[in-house]
Amino acid sequence: MRNILKLLAGLSLVVTFLMVQSCGTTAEHKALIITGQNNHNWEKSSIIIKDILDQTGIFETEILLSPPAGESMSGFLPEFNKFEVVILDYNGDPWPDKAKLDFVDYVKNGGGVVIYHAADNAFPEWKEYNEMIGLGGWGNRNEKSGPYYYWKDGKMIKDTSPGKGGGHGARHPFLVINRDTEHPVTRGLPEKWMHSEDELYSWLRGPAENINVLSTAYSDSTKGGSGREEPVLFTISYGKGRVFHTVLGHCGKGDDAPAMHGAGFITTFQRGAEWAATGNVTLAIPDNLPNSVSVVIWDKLSPLTVEELLQKAGKYNIGMSRKYLADLTERIRRVSDDPGELKKYENKLLKFLDSDATTDSKNYVMKELSWMGTETSIPVLEKLLKSEDTAEMATFALKRIKSE
């Protein structure tokens, strides 16, 4: 695929892919993803970002490719003003002066920007860009680039110590803590949530002006990290423009991009992009978000429906991963104070018990019904008393329901 994309870029310098908005509706906001050079797998990441944005129903997204690395950039002149938000999935050759001036004007005059993962490695010598992104890494950044910026003793501090700019330890899942829970991007989300396996950028440094850190994560020194609470989601004001910066979402060569399928990454990316475009967030809080102990992966870049979740859970046998069963429990617990929603779940679980799901998955579901089921469940559970494989759990569930 890389060769095909490079050929297209070489023919036209500027290549866009326009995705027709699904559901027959007209998207409210136009978004531009700039990519084409990156030390990460930009061919995959840019397509995933596009899908993540287009799934919201509020974005119409184009992808713009730069010329391949080492080729002339003179004709690379994006028309920024056609878009409400520009997403940078770029880390490569310098842009021509006119493109840089146009980008600065675009942001100063109110344009929205999303800095995605390694885009904060780009343009170490471009002063205005580094002011826009707040913090950056690599590219020979050091104390001359600005202070380190991290969370300590209940606040963000600027540390002017000399040293490298940028680094990360081994990829691993880690806990994200929302420090600003009232910002439109984070409002209503879990205050603490587990992010899927990813690079945790550390030792970032830069101007760190007009910056608001939304979320941090502890960079574990035992995994090669800094031993600090590092910023992972933050915003920057630049003129009238809004910049949302996420260091999350690693997409390496040939891997399946687990970091980009994490529910927390997807949700905050969508909300961050809407905020950058408009200054507000209207997107609803999705189902099936991670909590402080469990990573949640959205295979389709969106939550499974309850029916899809039950279908996957129905294949469970003891010894297999309990991922889908745990997701089911988490969703039911979220509506535990809503009798109407619990009743809907009860009906779906009773239908599940009458399906060809595995015995082990049915026993798990009966355990859930034991605390939230009503007398509606009794006839179905009594049928399951007749099977030796399900009788014990059916007895347990019936006893609890009848005692309520």
N, C-alpha and C positions, 0 to 999 in steps of 0.2 A: 504493500500500500504506500509505503514511504516514497518509492520510486515514481509511482503514478502521481502523487501529490506534488513531488518536486518537478515533474514534467509539466504539470498544469501551471505551476508557479512560474516556471521558466518561459512558458508561452505568453502568459498574460501579466505577469508580475503581481497582479491583484486578482485573487480568485475568491469568489463568494459562493456560499451554498445557502440557499434560502429554503427554510423549512416552512411548508404550508401549515398554518395553525390548525390543530386538530379541533374536533367537536364543532366545526362549522362556524366558529366565532372569530371575530376580529380581535387580534391581540391589542392591548392598550399601549404597550411600550416596545420600542425597537431597541434591540441589544446587538452589539458588535463584539465578537470574540476575535482578538488579534493573536495569531500564532504563526507557526512556520519554522521557527528556530527555537530550540530549547534543549538543555541537556537531559530533559525528561521525555517521556513518550507522548509528545504533543499530538501525534496523529490520533492516538486513542483518547487522551484527556480532553481535547477540544470537542470531539464528538459527544463525549459523556456530558461535558458542561452544557452543550447545546440541548441535549435531551433533558437535563435537569431543569434548565430554564423554560424550555418549551412545554414541559409537563405542567407548569403552573397555570397555563392558559392565559397569562397576562403578558407574555413576551413573544415577540417575533424575532428570531435570532439568526444572524448571519455570521459566517466564519470568513475571516480575511487572512490570506496567507502572505507572508513576506516572501521575497526571493530566497532561494536556498543560501545557506551560509557561504560567505566568500564571494558571492556575486554582487553586482551593482545594486545598491539600494536607492539610487537617485530617483527612480520612478515610484517609489513606495510612499504614496501620499494619501493616507486614509481620509475619508470625508467624515470626520468625527461628528460634525454638527447634524448629521442625519439621524443620530442615535441619542437616546436618553441615557444610556449607560454603555461604557466600553469595558470589556473584560480582557485583562492582559494575561495570556498564557504564553508569554514570550520572554525569552532570555537568550539574546543573540547579538548580532551585529548592530552597531549604532544606527539610528534612524537619520535620514537627511535633516539638515537644519530646518527646512520649512515644515516638515512633519512634526518636529519637536516644538516649534513655535506654535503651530496650529493646535497641538495637544495641550500646551500650557494655556492658550487662550480659551480652548474648549472647557477646561476644568475651572479656570478662574471665573468664567461667565456662567457657571452653574451646571456643567456636565457631570455626570456620575461615572465613577470608576470602581472596578473591582480588581484588586491585586490578588492573584491566585498563586499560591505556593511559590514556585521558583521564579516568578516574575519579580520578587523582591531581591533576586540576585542580579538583575539587569542594570545596565547603565550606571556603574559606580561613579562616573565622572560628571554625570548630568545633575547639576545642582537642583534645579526645579523638580526633577523627578524624585530625587531623594527626599525633598521636602514634602512632596505629595504622598509618598508611601510611608513616611514616618520613620520606619526602621528597615534595614536591609542587611544582607549578608554576602559573603564571598566577594569575588571581584577585587581582591586585595583591600577590602574595607578594613579600617583599623580605627584607632582613637581619633584620627583626623576626620573621620566620617561622622563623628558624634558620639554621645555616650551610649553605654549599655542601658537597657531599660527593662526592669523586672520588678515583680511583686515581692515585697519584704515587709514584715511587721505591719501588715494591714494596709499597705499603700504601695503605689508604684514609685520607684526611686530611679534617679539618673546616676549612673556610675561612670565616672570619667577615667577609670583605670585603663592603662594601655593594654592592648591585646587585639587578637584577631576579631574580625566581624563575621559571624556565621559559622554554624556547625550543627551536627546532630549525632546522636548515638544510634544504636541498633534500632531498627523498626520494631515497634511493639504497641499493643493497645495501651491507652492511658486515660486518666481521669481529667476531664475538662471542668473547670469551675467558673461559672458566670459571675463576674465581679460587679458588673452593672446589670442588674435585673430589671431595670426600668427603661432601658433603651428599646426602641421599637423592634430591633432585631432579636433581642433576647427575652423581651417581655412575654411571660406565659410559658416559657420553656423550662424544663427541669433545671434547677440551679446547679446540680452536679450531674454529669453524664459521661459514660464511658465511650470513648472514641475508638474506632476500629484501628487495626495495625497500621502505623503510619510513621513517617519521619517527624520527630518533634524538634522543630527548628529552635536553636538556642544561640546565645551570644550575639543576637542581632543588635545592631547599633546604627544610629542615624540621628538626624536633627531632633526627632521626637518632639516636635512642636505641634500645637493644636491637635493633640492626639487623645483619644479616649479608649482605654483598654476595656473591652467587653468581657474577655475570658482569658484565663491563664491555665497552664498545665505544668505539673512538676516534672522537670527534666532530670531523671534519675541518674546520678553519677555512676551507679553500678552498671548502667547500660550505656555508658559513654557520654552521658549528658552533663549539663553544667552544675547540677545540684541546686538549681534555682526554680522558682515559679516563673515560667516564661510566658510572655504574651502570645496568644495564638489567634485571637480575633480582636481587631481594633478598628476604629474609625479615625479619619483625619479630615479636618476642614482645610480647604485650600481655596482662598477667594470665596466665591459663592458655591464652589463645587463640594461634593461629598465623595469621600473615598472609603470603601470597605475593604479591609485587608485581612485575608485568611491565609495563614501559613499551612493549613491542613490540605490534604488531598493528594499525596504523592502518587504518581503514576509512572512506574519504572518500565524499563525495557522488557517486553515479553510477559509481564505479570498480569494478573487479573484485576488490578487496581482496587484492592479491598478498601483502601482509605477513601476512595471516591464513592463507595457503596454504603458507607456508614450513614445511618439515619441522621446523626447529628450533623455531619458534614453537609449532607444534602439540604437539610432544613435550614441551617444557618446560611448556606450559600444562596439559596432562593430568597430568603428574607433579606440578606445583606444586599443582594442585587436590586431588589425592589426599593429598599431604603436609599441606595445610591442613586437610583433613577428618580425617585420622587420625594424623598425625605420622610416617607411614611411606610408602614407595612400593613397591608390588608389581608395577606394570606392567612388562612386559618391554621391553627396549631394541628398538625397531623396526628393520627393514631400511631401507636407503636414506636414511641421514642425511647431511647436508652435511658436507664437510670444510673445510679452511682455504682452499680456492681456489674451490670450486664451490657455488653455490646449488642447493638441491633444492626443487622445488615439488611438493606433493601435490595434484593437481587435485581428487581426491575426498576430500581431508582425511585420507587414509591412503595408505600406500605402495601402488603398483601391485603386483599379483602378478607373478611372473616371466612367466607366460603373457600377461598384459596388456601388460607391458613389451615383450616380444618382438613382440607384434602391432603396437604403435606403432613399434618400431624397424624393423619389416619394410617400412615405407613410405618409408624414407630413400633419398634420392638426393643425390649430390654437389651441394653448394651450399645444402642445407637445414640446419637446426639439427641438431647432433649430440647434443642433450640426452638422448634415450632411449638412444642408443648409449653415451654416457658413463655413464649410470646403470647400464646393464648391466655395463660394465667394472668399475665401483666395487663392485657386488655380488659379482661373481666374485672380485675381489681380496680381499674380506673373508674368503672361505672358502678362500683359497689354501693354508692349512696343514691343511686337512681333506680327505683323499682321498675320503671318502664323499660329502661335499657337492659336491666338484668333479665326481665321477662323475655326480651328478644333473644338474648344469649341462651336462655334456658331452652327455648324452642329450637334453636339451631343445634344445641348439644343433644337434644332428644332425637332429632333427625339423624345426627351423626351416629348415635347408638343403634339406630335401625339400619345402618349402612354396612358395607363389607369391610369397614376399617379393622385393623388388627385388634386382637384381644387386649394387648398391652395398652394401646391408645384408648380403648373403651374404658379400661379400668382407671386410667388417668382422668378421663372426662367424668366418670362417676364420682371420683373424689372431689372434683370441682362442684358437681351438682349437690354434693352432700351438704354444702354450706349455703348455696344460693338457690337450690331447687325448691319448688312448691309442690303442692299436691298433684299438679299436672304431671310431675315426673313419676309418680308412684306406679301407674300401670306399666310404663316402659321398664322401670327398674325391676318390677315383679317378674316380668318375662325373663329378665337376665338371671334371675335366681335359678332357673332351670338348667343353666350351663355350669358345669364344675369350674370352668375357667373364669367365669365372671361372678359367680355366686357370692364369694366372700366380699368383694367390693360393693356389690349391689345390696347386700345385707347391711353393710356399714352405712351406705348412703341413705337407705330407707329408714334406718334407725334414727339418724340425725334429722332427717326431714320431718318424720312423724313426731319427734320430740319437741319440735319448735312450736 
